[in-house]
Amino acid sequence: MKIGDRLLELRRTKHLSQEEVADRLNVTRQTVSKWETDQSMPDFDKIVPLCELYEISADELLTGNRCKDEKGKPNENVLEKRAKGIGIGILIYFLALAWIMITIPVMMMNPIISSAIFLVICGIATYKIVYTCMLYKVGKPKEERQPKLLKQIVTLIYLITLLVYLFISFFTMDWHITWILWIVAALLEEIIKLVFMLRGDSREK
């Protein structure tokens, strides 16, 4: 389906006339008509207003790929792919932790080489999570806020991490190793957020 056909279908779905669309976007009715008949394309600065007017993403407007269902909720396929991507990223983080815990004390590998490989693995995990979140972006209604319980749990995690980090670091003086605790805290935060997201999605079904 061409973008003009999509614009026409979206306008009819919203029960709007060309004049009403033109007024809201501050353009002429003829301009709207040209968009819908593929005689011209919407200017770049009109893409966002069009998406807001028709309550769709820019990707859906330009390509026709639907990331939401008719109720405006994230598509189950999108949520599933997002959860899998974040899960894989978290798994890679755990593999990085296992690597650093085994290679130095057990395999007696050079700490510099082992730490360098550890950082590379963490970089891959971070890339995977960030890429997944950007690729499968799940929009939330403006009125929807992060659950209060989730905020409290995350705050508690970082508070405990800080206390444990300071206690172990001052006791052992192994500051070059104890910073790994912050990675563990970040992993726990992502896992908890993922659990809350999947829990919220299951409740809506």
Contact map, one row per residue, 1 for C-alpha under 8 A:
1110110000000000000000000000000000000000000000000000000000000001000000000000000000000000000000000000000000000000000000000000000000000000000000000000000000000000000000000000000000000000000000000000000000000
1111110000000000000000000000000000000100000000000000000000000000000000000000000000000000000000000000000000000000000000000000000000000000000000000000000000000000000000000000000000000000000000000000000000000
1111111000000000000000000000000000110100000000000000000000001111000000000000000000000000000000000000000000000000000000000000000000000000000000000000000000000000000000000000000000000000000000000000000000000
0111111100000000000000000000000000111100000000000000000000000000000000000000000000000000000000000000000000000000000000000000000000000000000000000000000000000000000000000000000000000000000000000000000000000
1111111110000000000000000000000000011000000000000000000000000000000000000000000000000000000000000000000000000000000000000000000000000000000000000000000000000000000000000000000000000000000000000000000000000
1111111111000000000000000000000000010000000000000000000000001001000000000000000000000000000000000000000000000000000000000000000000000000000000000000000000000000000000000000000000000000000000000000000000000
0011111111100000000000000000000000110000000000000000000000001000000000000000000000000000000000000000000000000000000000000000000000000000000000000000000000000000000000000000000000000000000000000000000000000
0001111111110000000000000000000000010000000000000000000000000000000000000000000000000000000000000000000000000000000000000000000000000000000000000000000000000000000000000000000000000000000000000000000000000
0000111111111000000000000000000000000000000000000000000000000000000000000000000000000000000000000000000000000000000000000000000000000000000000000000000000000000000000000000000000000000000000000000000000000
0000011111111100000000000000000000000000000000000000010000000000000000000000000000000000000000000000000000000000000000000000000000000000000000000000000000000000000000000000000000000000000000000000000000000
0000001111111111110010000000000000000000000000000000010000000000000000000000000000000000000000000000000000000000000000000000000000000000000000000000000000000000000000000000000000000000000000000000000000000
0000000111111111100000000000000000000000000000000000000000000000000000000000000000000000000000000000000000000000000000000000000000000000000000000000000000000000000000000000000000000000000000000000000000000
0000000011111111000000000000000000000000000000000000000000000000000000000000000000000000000000000000000000000000000000000000000000000000000000000000000000000000000000000000000000000000000000000000000000000
0000000001111111000000000000000000000000000000000000010000000000000000000000000000000000000000000000000000000000000000000000000000000000000000000000000000000000000000000000000000000000000000000000000000000
0000000000111111100000000000000000000000000000000000000000000000000000000000000000000000000000000000000000000000000000000000000000000000000000000000000000000000000000000000000000000000000000000000000000000
0000000000111111110110000000000000000000000000000000000000000000000000000000000000000000000000000000000000000000000000000000000000000000000000000000000000000000000000000000000000000000000000000000000000000
0000000000110011111110000000000000000000000000000000000000000000000000000000000000000000000000000000000000000000000000000000000000000000000000000000000000000000000000000000000000000000000000000000000000000
0000000000100001111111000000100110000000000000000000000000000000000000000000000000000000000000000000000000000000000000000000000000000000000000000000000000000000000000000000000000000000000000000000000000000
0000000000000000111111100001100000000000000000000000000000000000000000000000000000000000000000000000000000000000000000000000000000000000000000000000000000000000000000000000000000000000000000000000000000000
0000000000000001111111110000000000000000000000000000000000000000000000000000000000000000000000000000000000000000000000000000000000000000000000000000000000000000000000000000000000000000000000000000000000000
0000000000100001111111111000100100000000000000000000000000000000000000000000000000000000000000000000000000000000000000000000000000000000000000000000000000000000000000000000000000000000000000000000000000000
0000000000000000011111111111101100000000000000000000000000000000000000000000000000000000000000000000000000000000000000000000000000000000000000000000000000000000000000000000000000000000000000000000000000000
0000000000000000001111111111000000000000000000000000000000000000000000000000000000000000000000000000000000000000000000000000000000000000000000000000000000000000000000000000000000000000000000000000000000000
0000000000000000000111111110000000000000000000000000000000000000000000000000000000000000000000000000000000000000000000000000000000000000000000000000000000000000000000000000000000000000000000000000000000000
0000000000000000000011111110000000000000000001001100000000000000000000000000000000000000000000000000000000000000000000000000000000000000000000000000000000000000000000000000000000000000000000000000000000000
0000000000000000000001111111000000000000000000000000000000000000000000000000000000000000000000000000000000000000000000000000000000000000000000000000000000000000000000000000000000000000000000000000000000000
0000000000000000000001111111101100000000000000000000000000000000000000000000000000000000000000000000000000000000000000000000000000000000000000000000000000000000000000000000000000000000000000000000000000000
0000000000000000001001100111111100000000000000000000000000000000000000000000000000000000000000000000000000000000000000000000000000000000000000000000000000000000000000000000000000000000000000000000000000000
0000000000000000011011000011111110000000000000000000000000000000000000000000000000000000000000000000000000000000000000000000000000000000000000000000000000000000000000000000000000000000000000000000000000000
0000000000000000000000000001111111000000000000000000000000000000000000000000000000000000000000000000000000000000000000000000000000000000000000000000000000000000000000000000000000000000000000000000000000000
0000000000000000000001000011111111100000000000000000000000000000000000000000000000000000000000000000000000000000000000000000000000000000000000000000000000000000000000000000000000000000000000000000000000000
0000000000000000010011000011111111110000000000000000000000000000000000000000000000000000000000000000000000000000000000000000000000000000000000000000000000000000000000000000000000000000000000000000000000000
0000000000000000010000000000111111111000000000000000000000000000000000000000000000000000000000000000000000000000000000000000000000000000000000000000000000000000000000000000000000000000000000000000000000000
0000000000000000000000000000011111111111100000000000000000000000000000000000000000000000000000000000000000000000000000000000000000000000000000000000000000000000000000000000000000000000000000000000000000000
0011001000000000000000000000001111111111110000000000000000000000000000000000000000000000000000000000000000000000000000000000000000000000000000000000000000000000000000000000000000000000000000000000000000000
0011111100000000000000000000000111111110000000000000000000000000000000000000000000000000000000000000000000000000000000000000000000000000000000000000000000000000000000000000000000000000000000000000000000000
0001100000000000000000000000000011111111000000000000000000000000000000000000000000000000000000000000000000000000000000000000000000000000000000000000000000000000000000000000000000000000000000000000000000000
0111000000000000000000000000000001111111100000000000000000000000000000000000000000000000000000000000000000000000000000000000000000000000000000000000000000000000000000000000000000000000000000000000000000000
0000000000000000000000000000000001111111100000000000000000000000000000000000000000000000000000000000000000000000000000000000000000000000000000000000000000000000000000000000000000000000000000000000000000000
0000000000000000000000000000000001101111110000000000000000000000000000000000000000000000000000000000000000000000000000000000000000000000000000000000000000000000000000000000000000000000000000000000000000000
0000000000000000000000000000000001100111111000000000000000000000000000000000000000000000000000000000000000000000000000000000000000000000000000000000000000000000000000000000000000000000000000000000000000000
0000000000000000000000000000000000100001111101100000000000000000000000000000000000000000000000000000000000000000000000000000000000000000000000000000000000000000000000000000000000000000000000000000000000000
0000000000000000000000000000000000000000111111100000000000000000000000000000000000000000000000000000000000000000000000000000000000000000000000000000000000000000000000000000000000000000000000000000000000000
0000000000000000000000000000000000000000011111100000000000000000000000000000000000000000000000000000000000000000000000000000000000000000000000000000000000000000000000000000000000000000000000000000000000000
0000000000000000000000000000000000000000001111111000000000000000000000000000000000000000000000000000000000000000000000000000000000000000000000000000000000000000000000000000000000000000000000000000000000000
0000000000000000000000001000000000000000011111111100000000000000000000000000000000000000000000000000000000000000000000000000000000000000000000000000000000000000000000000000000000000000000000000000000000000
0000000000000000000000000000000000000000011111111110000001000000000000000000000000000000000000000000000000000000000000000000000000000000000000000000000000000000000000000000000000000000000000000000000000000
0000000000000000000000000000000000000000000011111111000001000000000000000000000000000000000000000000000000000000000000000000000000000000000000000000000000000000000000000000000000000000000000000000000000000
0000000000000000000000001000000000000000000011111111100000000000000000000000000000000000000000000000000000000000000000000000000000000000000000000000000000000000000000000000000000000000000000000000000000000
0000000000000000000000001000000000000000000001111111110000000000000000000000000000000000000000000000000000000000000000000000000000000000000000000000000000000000000000000000000000000000000000000000000000000
0000000000000000000000000000000000000000000000111111111111001000000000000000000000000000000000000000000000000000000000000000000000000000000000000000000000000000000000000000000000000000000000000000000000000
0000000000000000000000000000000000000000000000011111111100000000000000000000000000000000000000000000000000000000000000000000000000000000000000000000000000000000000000000000000000000000000000000000000000000
0000000000000000000000000000000000000000000000001111111000000000000000000000000000000000000000000000000000000000000000000000000000000000000000000000000000000000000000000000000000000000000000000000000000000
0000000001100100000000000000000000000000000000000111111100000000000000000000000000000000000000000000000000000000000000000000000000000000000000000000000000000000000000000000000000000000000000000000000000000
0000000000000000000000000000000000000000000000000011111110000000000000000000000000000000000000000000000000000000000000000000000000000000000000000000000000000000000000000000000000000000000000000000000000000
0000000000000000000000000000000000000000000000000011011111011000000000000000000000000000000000000000000000000000000000000000000000000000000000000000000000000000000000000000000000000000000000000000000000000
0000000000000000000000000000000000000000000000000010001111111000001000000000000000000000000000000000000000000000000000000000000000000000000000000000000000000000000000000000000000000000000000000000000000000
0000000000000000000000000000000000000000000000110010000111111100000000000000000000000000000000000000000000000000000000000000000000000000000000000000000000000000000000000000000000000000000000000000000000000
0000000000000000000000000000000000000000000000000000000011111111100000000000000000000000000000000000000000000000000000000000000000000000000000000000000000000000000000000000000000000000000000000000000000000
0000000000000000000000000000000000000000000000000000000111111111111000000000000000000000000000000000000000000000000000000000000000000000000000000000000000000000000000000000000000000000000000000000000000000
0010011000000000000000000000000000000000000000000010000111111111100000000000000000000000000000000000000000000000000000000000000000000000000000000000000000000000000000000000000000000000000000000000000000000
0010000000000000000000000000000000000000000000000000000001111111000000000000000000000000000000000000000000000000000000000000000000000000000000000000000000000000000000000000000000000000000000000000000000000
0010000000000000000000000000000000000000000000000000000000111111100000000000000000000000000000000000000000000000000000000000000000000000000000000000000000000000000000000000000000000000000000000000000000000
1010010000000000000000000000000000000000000000000000000000111111110000000000000000000000000000000000000000000000000000000000000000000000000000000000000000000000000000000000000000000000000000000000000000000
0000000000000000000000000000000000000000000000000000000000111011111000000000000000000000000000000000000000000000000000000000000000000000000000000000000000000000000000000000000000000000000000000000000000000
0000000000000000000000000000000000000000000000000000000000010001111110000000000000000000000000000000000000000000000000000000000000000000000000000000000000000000000000000000000000000000000000000000000000000
0000000000000000000000000000000000000000000000000000000010010000111110000110010000000000000000000000000000000000000000000000000000000000000000000000000000000000000000000000000000000000000000000000000000000
0000000000000000000000000000000000000000000000000000000000000000011111111110000000000000000000000000000000000000000000000000000000000000000000000000000000000000000000000000000000000000000000000000000000000
0000000000000000000000000000000000000000000000000000000000000000011111111110000000000000000000000000000000000000000000000000000000000000000000000000000000000000000000000000000000000000000000000000000000000
0000000000000000000000000000000000000000000000000000000000000000000111111000000000000000000000000000000000000000000000000000000000000000000000000000000000000000000000000000000000000000000000000000000000000
0000000000000000000000000000000000000000000000000000000000000000000111111000000000000000000000000000000000000000000000000000000000000000000000000000000000000000000000000000000000000000000000000000000000000
0000000000000000000000000000000000000000000000000000000000000000000111111100000000000000000000000000000000000000000000000000000000000000000000000000000000000000000000000000000000000000000000000000000000000
0000000000000000000000000000000000000000000000000000000000000000000111111110000000000000000000000000000000000000000000000000000000000000000000000000000000000000000000000000000000000000000000000000000000000
0000000000000000000000000000000000000000000000000000000000000000001110011111011000000000000000000000000000000000000000000000000000000000011000000000000000000000000000000000000000000000000000000000000000000
0000000000000000000000000000000000000000000000000000000000000000001110001111111000000000000000000000000000000000000000000000000000000000000000000000000000000000000000000000000000000000000000000000000000000
0000000000000000000000000000000000000000000000000000000000000000000000000111111100000000000000000000000000000000000000000000000000000000000000000000000000000000000000000000000000000000000000000000000000000
0000000000000000000000000000000000000000000000000000000000000000000000000011111110000000000000000000000000000000000000000000000000000000000000000000000000000000000000000000000000000000000000000000000000000
0000000000000000000000000000000000000000000000000000000000000000001000000111111111000000000000000000000000000000000000000000000000000001010000000000000000000000000000000000000000000000000000000000000000000
0000000000000000000000000000000000000000000000000000000000000000000000000111111111100000000000000000000000000000000000000000000000000001010000000000000000000000000000000000000000000000000000000000000000000
0000000000000000000000000000000000000000000000000000000000000000000000000001111111110000000000000000000000000000000000000000000000000000000000000000000000000000000000000000000000000000000000000000000000000
0000000000000000000000000000000000000000000000000000000000000000000000000000111111111000000000000000000000000000000000000000000000000001000000000000000000000000000000000000000000000000000000000000000000000
0000000000000000000000000000000000000000000000000000000000000000000000000000011111111100000000000000000000000000000000000000000000011001100000000000000000000000000000000000000000000000000000000000000000000
0000000000000000000000000000000000000000000000000000000000000000000000000000001111111110000000000000000000000000000000000000000000000000000000000000000000000000000000000000000000000000000000000100000000000
0000000000000000000000000000000000000000000000000000000000000000000000000000000111111111000000000000000000000000000000000000000000000000000000000000000000000000000000000000000000000000000000000000000000000
0000000000000000000000000000000000000000000000000000000000000000000000000000000011111111100000000000000000000000000000000000000110010000000000000000000000000000000000000000000000000000000000000000000000000
0000000000000000000000000000000000000000000000000000000000000000000000000000000001111111110000000000000000000000000000000000000110011000000000000000000000000000000000000000000000000000000000000000000000000
0000000000000000000000000000000000000000000000000000000000000000000000000000000000111111111000000000000000000000000000000000000000000000000000000000000000000000000000000000000000000000000000100000000000000
0000000000000000000000000000000000000000000000000000000000000000000000000000000000011111111100000000000000000000000000000000100110000000000000000000000000000000000000000000000000000000000000000000000000000
0000000000000000000000000000000000000000000000000000000000000000000000000000000000001111111110000000000000000000000000000001110110000000000000000000000000000000000000000000000000000000000000000000000000000
0000000000000000000000000000000000000000000000000000000000000000000000000000000000000111111111000000000000000000000000000000100010000000000000000000000000000000000000000000000000000000001001100000000000000
0000000000000000000000000000000000000000000000000000000000000000000000000000000000000011111111100000000000000000000000000000000000000000000000000000000000000000000000000000000000000000000000000000000000000
0000000000000000000000000000000000000000000000000000000000000000000000000000000000000001111111110000000000000000000000001101100000000000000000000000000000000000000000000000000000000000000000000000000000000
0000000000000000000000000000000000000000000000000000000000000000000000000000000000000000111111111000000000000000000000001100100000000000000000000000000000000000000000000000000000000000001000000000000000000
0000000000000000000000000000000000000000000000000000000000000000000000000000000000000000011111111100000000000000000000000000000000000000000000000000000000000000000000000000000000000000000000000000000000000
0000000000000000000000000000000000000000000000000000000000000000000000000000000000000000001111111110000000000000000000000000000000000000000000000000000000000000000000000000000000000000000000000000000000000
0000000000000000000000000000000000000000000000000000000000000000000000000000000000000000000111111111000000000000000001101100000000000000000000000000000000000000000000000000000000000000000000000000000000000
0000000000000000000000000000000000000000000000000000000000000000000000000000000000000000000011111111100000000000000001000000000000000000000000000000000000000000000000000000000000000000000000000000000000000
0000000000000000000000000000000000000000000000000000000000000000000000000000000000000000000001111111110000000000000000000000000000000000000000000000000000000000000000000000000000000000000000000000000000000
0000000000000000000000000000000000000000000000000000000000000000000000000000000000000000000000111111111000000000010001000000000000000000000000000000000000000000000000000000000000000000000000000000000000000
0000000000000000000000000000000000000000000000000000000000000000000000000000000000000000000000011111111100000000011001000000000000000000000000000000000000000000000000000000000000000000000000000000000000000
0000000000000000000000000000000000000000000000000000000000000000000000000000000000000000000000001111111111000000000000000000000000000000000000000000000000000000000000000000000000000000000000000000000000000
0000000000000000000000000000000000000000000000000000000000000000000000000000000000000000000000000111111111100000000000000000000000000000000000000000000000000000000000000000000000000000000000000000000000000
0000000000000000000000000000000000000000000000000000000000000000000000000000000000000000000000000011111111111000010000000000000000000000000000000000000000000000000000000000000000000000000000000000000000000
0000000000000000000000000000000000000000000000000000000000000000000000000000000000000000000000000001111111111110010000000000000000000000000000000000000000000000000000000000000000000000000000000000000000000
0000000000000000000000000000000000000000000000000000000000000000000000000000000000000000000000000000111111111000000000000000000000000000000000000000000000000000000000000000000000000000000000000000000000000
0000000000000000000000000000000000000000000000000000000000000000000000000000000000000000000000000000111111110000000000000000000000000000000000000000000000000000000000000000000000000000000000000000000000000
0000000000000000000000000000000000000000000000000000000000000000000000000000000000000000000000000000011111111000000000000000000000000000000000000000000000000000000000000000000000000000000000000000000000000
0000000000000000000000000000000000000000000000000000000000000000000000000000000000000000000000000000001111111100000000000000000000000000000000000000000000000000000000000000000000000000000000000000000000000
0000000000000000000000000000000000000000000000000000000000000000000000000000000000000000000000000000001110111110110000000000000000000000000000000000000000000000000000000000000000000000000000000000000000000
0000000000000000000000000000000000000000000000000000000000000000000000000000000000000000000000000000000100011111110000000000000000000000000000000000000000000000000000000000000000000000000000000000000000000
0000000000000000000000000000000000000000000000000000000000000000000000000000000000000000000000000000000100001111111000000000000000000000000000000000000000000000000000000000000000000000000000000000000000000
0000000000000000000000000000000000000000000000000000000000000000000000000000000000000000000000000000000000000111111100000000000000000000000000000000000000000000000000000000000000000000000000000000000000000
0000000000000000000000000000000000000000000000000000000000000000000000000000000000000000000000000000000000001111111110000000000000000000000000000000000000000000000000000000000000000000000000000000000000000
0000000000000000000000000000000000000000000000000000000000000000000000000000000000000000000000000011001100001111111111000000000000000000000000000000000000000000000000000000000000000000000000000000000000000
0000000000000000000000000000000000000000000000000000000000000000000000000000000000000000000000000001000000000011111111100000000000000000000000000000000000000000000000000000000000000000000000000000000000000
0000000000000000000000000000000000000000000000000000000000000000000000000000000000000000000000000000000000000001111111110000000000000000000000000000000000000000000000000000000000000000000000000000000000000
0000000000000000000000000000000000000000000000000000000000000000000000000000000000000000000000000000000000000000111111111000000000000000000000000000000000000000000000000000000000000000000000000000000000000
0000000000000000000000000000000000000000000000000000000000000000000000000000000000000000000000011011000000000000011111111100000000000000000000000000000000000000000000000000000000000000000000000000000000000
0000000000000000000000000000000000000000000000000000000000000000000000000000000000000000000000010000000000000000001111111110000000000000000000000000000000000000000000000000000000000000000000000000000000000
0000000000000000000000000000000000000000000000000000000000000000000000000000000000000000000000000000000000000000000111111111000000000000000000000000000000000000000000000000000000000000000000000000000000000
0000000000000000000000000000000000000000000000000000000000000000000000000000000000000000000110010000000000000000000011111111100000000000000000000000000000000000000000000000000000000000000000000000000000000
0000000000000000000000000000000000000000000000000000000000000000000000000000000000000000000110010000000000000000000001111111110000000000000000000000000000000000000000000000000000000000000000000000000000000
0000000000000000000000000000000000000000000000000000000000000000000000000000000000000000000000000000000000000000000000111111111000000000000000000000000000000000000000000000000000000000000000000000000000000
0000000000000000000000000000000000000000000000000000000000000000000000000000000000000000100100000000000000000000000000011111111100000000000000000000000000000000000000000000000000000000000000000000000000000
0000000000000000000000000000000000000000000000000000000000000000000000000000000000000001110110000000000000000000000000001111111110000000000000000000000000000000000000000000000000000000000000000000000000000
0000000000000000000000000000000000000000000000000000000000000000000000000000000000000000100000000000000000000000000000000111111111000000000000000000000000000000000000000000000000000000000000000000000000000
0000000000000000000000000000000000000000000000000000000000000000000000000000000000000000000000000000000000000000000000000011111111100000000000000000000000000000000000000000000000000000000000000000000000000
0000000000000000000000000000000000000000000000000000000000000000000000000000000000001101100000000000000000000000000000000001111111110000000000000000000000000000000000000000000000000000000000000000000000000
0000000000000000000000000000000000000000000000000000000000000000000000000000000000001101110000000000000000000000000000000000111111111000000000000000000000000000000000000000000000000000000000000000000000000
0000000000000000000000000000000000000000000000000000000000000000000000000000000000000000000000000000000000000000000000000000011111111100000000000000000000000000000000000000000000000000000000000000000000000
0000000000000000000000000000000000000000000000000000000000000000000000000000000000000000000000000000000000000000000000000000001111111110000000000000000000000000000000000000000000000000000000000000000000000
0000000000000000000000000000000000000000000000000000000000000000000000000000000001001100000000000000000000000000000000000000000111111111100000000000000000000000000000000000000000000000000000000000000000000
0000000000000000000000000000000000000000000000000000000000000000000000000000000001000100000000000000000000000000000000000000000011111111100000000000000000000000000000000000000000000000000000000000000000000
0000000000000000000000000000000000000000000000000000000000000000000000000000000000000000000000000000000000000000000000000000000001111111100000000000000000000000000000000000000000000000000000000000000000000
0000000000000000000000000000000000000000000000000000000000000000000000000000000000000000000000000000000000000000000000000000000000111111100000000000000000000000000000000000000000000000000000000000000000000
0000000000000000000000000000000000000000000000000000000000000000000000000000011011000000000000000000000000000000000000000000000000011111110000000000000000000000000000000000000000000000000000000000000000000
0000000000000000000000000000000000000000000000000000000000000000000000000000000001000000000000000000000000000000000000000000000000011111111000000000000000000000000000000000000000000000000000000000000000000
0000000000000000000000000000000000000000000000000000000000000000000000000100011000000000000000000000000000000000000000000000000000000001111100000000000000000000000000000000000000000000000000000000000000000
0000000000000000000000000000000000000000000000000000000000000000000000000100000000000000000000000000000000000000000000000000000000000000111110000000000000000000000000000000000000000000000000000000000000000
0000000000000000000000000000000000000000000000000000000000000000000000000000000000000000000000000000000000000000000000000000000000000000011111010000000000000000000000000000000000000000000000000000000000000
0000000000000000000000000000000000000000000000000000000000000000000000000000000000000000000000000000000000000000000000000000000000000000001111110000000000000000000000000000000000000000000000000000000000000
0000000000000000000000000000000000000000000000000000000000000000000000000000000000000000000000000000000000000000000000000000000000000000000111111000000000000000000000000000000000000000000000000000000000000
0000000000000000000000000000000000000000000000000000000000000000000000000000000000000000000000000000000000000000000000000000000000000000000011111000000000000000000000000000000000000000000000000000000000000
0000000000000000000000000000000000000000000000000000000000000000000000000000000000000000000000000000000000000000000000000000000000000000000111111100000000000000000000000000000000000000000000000000000000000
0000000000000000000000000000000000000000000000000000000000000000000000000000000000000000000000000000000000000000000000000000000000000000000001111110000000000000000000000000000000000000000000000000000000000
0000000000000000000000000000000000000000000000000000000000000000000000000000000000000000000000000000000000000000000000000000000000000000000000011111011000000000000000000000000000000000000000000000000000000
0000000000000000000000000000000000000000000000000000000000000000000000000000000000000000000000000000000000000000000000000000000000000000000000001111111000000000000000000000000000000000000000000000000000000
0000000000000000000000000000000000000000000000000000000000000000000000000000000000000000000000000000000000000000000000000000000000000000000000000111111100000000000000000000000000000000000000000000000000000
0000000000000000000000000000000000000000000000000000000000000000000000000000000000000000000000000000000000000000000000000000000000000000000000000011111110000000000000000000000000000000000000000000000000000
0000000000000000000000000000000000000000000000000000000000000000000000000000000000000000000000000000000000000000000000000000000000000000000000000111111111000000000000000000000000000000000000011001000000000
0000000000000000000000000000000000000000000000000000000000000000000000000000000000000000000000000000000000000000000000000000000000000000000000000111111111100000000000000000000000000000000000000000000000000
0000000000000000000000000000000000000000000000000000000000000000000000000000000000000000000000000000000000000000000000000000000000000000000000000001111111110000000000000000000000000000000000000000000000000
0000000000000000000000000000000000000000000000000000000000000000000000000000000000000000000000000000000000000000000000000000000000000000000000000000111111111000000000000000000000000000000000000000000000000
0000000000000000000000000000000000000000000000000000000000000000000000000000000000000000000000000000000000000000000000000000000000000000000000000000011111111100000000000000000000000000000010000000000000000
0000000000000000000000000000000000000000000000000000000000000000000000000000000000000000000000000000000000000000000000000000000000000000000000000000001111111110000000000000000000000000000000000000000000000
0000000000000000000000000000000000000000000000000000000000000000000000000000000000000000000000000000000000000000000000000000000000000000000000000000000111111111000000000000000000000000000000000000000000000
0000000000000000000000000000000000000000000000000000000000000000000000000000000000000000000000000000000000000000000000000000000000000000000000000000000011111111100000000000000000000000100110000000000000000
0000000000000000000000000000000000000000000000000000000000000000000000000000000000000000000000000000000000000000000000000000000000000000000000000000000001111111110000000000000000000000100000000000000000000
0000000000000000000000000000000000000000000000000000000000000000000000000000000000000000000000000000000000000000000000000000000000000000000000000000000000111111111000000000000000000000000000000000000000000
0000000000000000000000000000000000000000000000000000000000000000000000000000000000000000000000000000000000000000000000000000000000000000000000000000000000011111111100000000000000000000000000000000000000000
0000000000000000000000000000000000000000000000000000000000000000000000000000000000000000000000000000000000000000000000000000000000000000000000000000000000001111111110000000000000001100100000000000000000000
0000000000000000000000000000000000000000000000000000000000000000000000000000000000000000000000000000000000000000000000000000000000000000000000000000000000000111111111000000000000000000000000000000000000000
0000000000000000000000000000000000000000000000000000000000000000000000000000000000000000000000000000000000000000000000000000000000000000000000000000000000000011111111100000000000000000000000000000000000000
0000000000000000000000000000000000000000000000000000000000000000000000000000000000000000000000000000000000000000000000000000000000000000000000000000000000000001111111110000000000000000000000000000000000000
0000000000000000000000000000000000000000000000000000000000000000000000000000000000000000000000000000000000000000000000000000000000000000000000000000000000000000111111111000000001101000000000000000000000000
0000000000000000000000000000000000000000000000000000000000000000000000000000000000000000000000000000000000000000000000000000000000000000000000000000000000000000011111111100000000000000000000000000000000000
0000000000000000000000000000000000000000000000000000000000000000000000000000000000000000000000000000000000000000000000000000000000000000000000000000000000000000001111111110000000000000000000000000000000000
0000000000000000000000000000000000000000000000000000000000000000000000000000000000000000000000000000000000000000000000000000000000000000000000000000000000000000000111111111110001000000000000000000000000000
0000000000000000000000000000000000000000000000000000000000000000000000000000000000000000000000000000000000000000000000000000000000000000000000000000000000000000000011111111111001000000000000000000000000000
0000000000000000000000000000000000000000000000000000000000000000000000000000000000000000000000000000000000000000000000000000000000000000000000000000000000000000000001111111110000000000000000000000000000000
0000000000000000000000000000000000000000000000000000000000000000000000000000000000000000000000000000000000000000000000000000000000000000000000000000000000000000000000111111100000000000000000000000000000000
0000000000000000000000000000000000000000000000000000000000000000000000000000000000000000000000000000000000000000000000000000000000000000000000000000000000000000000000011111110000000000000000000000000000000
0000000000000000000000000000000000000000000000000000000000000000000000000000000000000000000000000000000000000000000000000000000000000000000000000000000000000000000000011111111000000000000000000000000000000
0000000000000000000000000000000000000000000000000000000000000000000000000000000000000000000000000000000000000000000000000000000000000000000000000000000000000000000000011101111111000000000000000000000000000
0000000000000000000000000000000000000000000000000000000000000000000000000000000000000000000000000000000000000000000000000000000000000000000000000000000000000000000000001000111111100000000000000000000000000
0000000000000000000000000000000000000000000000000000000000000000000000000000000000000000000000000000000000000000000000000000000000000000000000000000000000000000000000000000011111100000000000000000000000000
0000000000000000000000000000000000000000000000000000000000000000000000000000000000000000000000000000000000000000000000000000000000000000000000000000000000000000000000000000011111110000000000000000000000000
0000000000000000000000000000000000000000000000000000000000000000000000000000000000000000000000000000000000000000000000000000000000000000000000000000000000000000000010011000011111111000000000000000000000000
0000000000000000000000000000000000000000000000000000000000000000000000000000000000000000000000000000000000000000000000000000000000000000000000000000000000000000000010000000001111111110000000000000000000000
0000000000000000000000000000000000000000000000000000000000000000000000000000000000000000000000000000000000000000000000000000000000000000000000000000000000000000000000000000000011111111000000000000000000000
0000000000000000000000000000000000000000000000000000000000000000000000000000000000000000000000000000000000000000000000000000000000000000000000000000000000000000100010000000000001111111100000000000000000000
0000000000000000000000000000000000000000000000000000000000000000000000000000000000000000000000000000000000000000000000000000000000000000000000000000000000000000100000000000000000111111110000000000000000000
0000000000000000000000000000000000000000000000000000000000000000000000000000000000000000000000000000000000000000000000000000000000000000000000000000000000000000000000000000000000111111111000000000000000000
0000000000000000000000000000000000000000000000000000000000000000000000000000000000000000000000000000000000000000000000000000000000000000000000000000000000000000000000000000000000011111111100000000000000000
0000000000000000000000000000000000000000000000000000000000000000000000000000000000000000000000000000000000000000000000000000000000000000000000000000000000001100100000000000000000001111111110000000000000000
0000000000000000000000000000000000000000000000000000000000000000000000000000000000000000000000000000000000000000000000000000000000000000000000000000000000000000000000000000000000000111111111000000000000000
0000000000000000000000000000000000000000000000000000000000000000000000000000000000000000010010000000000000000000000000000000000000000000000000000000000000000000000000000000000000000011111111100000000000000
0000000000000000000000000000000000000000000000000000000000000000000000000000000000000000000000000000000000000000000000000000000000000000000000000000000000001000000000000000000000000001111111110000000000000
0000000000000000000000000000000000000000000000000000000000000000000000000000000000000000000000000000000000000000000000000000000000000000000000000000000001001000000000000000000000000000111111111000000000000
0000000000000000000000000000000000000000000000000000000000000000000000000000000000000000010000000000000000000000000000000000000000000000000000000000000000000000000000000000000000000000011111111100000000000
0000000000000000000000000000000000000000000000000000000000000000000000000000000000000010010000000000000000000000000000000000000000000000000000000000000000000000000000000000000000000000001111111110000000000
0000000000000000000000000000000000000000000000000000000000000000000000000000000000000000000000000000000000000000000000000000000000000000000000000000010000000000000000000000000000000000000111111111000000000
0000000000000000000000000000000000000000000000000000000000000000000000000000000000000000000000000000000000000000000000000000000000000000000000000000010000000000000000000000000000000000000011111111100000000
0000000000000000000000000000000000000000000000000000000000000000000000000000000000100000000000000000000000000000000000000000000000000000000000000000000000000000000000000000000000000000000001111111110000000
0000000000000000000000000000000000000000000000000000000000000000000000000000000000000000000000000000000000000000000000000000000000000000000000000000000000000000000000000000000000000000000000111111111000000
0000000000000000000000000000000000000000000000000000000000000000000000000000000000000000000000000000000000000000000000000000000000000000000000000000010000000000000000000000000000000000000000011111111100000
0000000000000000000000000000000000000000000000000000000000000000000000000000000000000000000000000000000000000000000000000000000000000000000000000000000000000000000000000000000000000000000000001111111110000
0000000000000000000000000000000000000000000000000000000000000000000000000000000000000000000000000000000000000000000000000000000000000000000000000000000000000000000000000000000000000000000000000111111111000
0000000000000000000000000000000000000000000000000000000000000000000000000000000000000000000000000000000000000000000000000000000000000000000000000000000000000000000000000000000000000000000000000011111111100
0000000000000000000000000000000000000000000000000000000000000000000000000000000000000000000000000000000000000000000000000000000000000000000000000000000000000000000000000000000000000000000000000001111111110
0000000000000000000000000000000000000000000000000000000000000000000000000000000000000000000000000000000000000000000000000000000000000000000000000000000000000000000000000000000000000000000000000000111111111
0000000000000000000000000000000000000000000000000000000000000000000000000000000000000000000000000000000000000000000000000000000000000000000000000000000000000000000000000000000000000000000000000000011111111
0000000000000000000000000000000000000000000000000000000000000000000000000000000000000000000000000000000000000000000000000000000000000000000000000000000000000000000000000000000000000000000000000000001111111
0000000000000000000000000000000000000000000000000000000000000000000000000000000000000000000000000000000000000000000000000000000000000000000000000000000000000000000000000000000000000000000000000000000111111
0000000000000000000000000000000000000000000000000000000000000000000000000000000000000000000000000000000000000000000000000000000000000000000000000000000000000000000000000000000000000000000000000000000011111
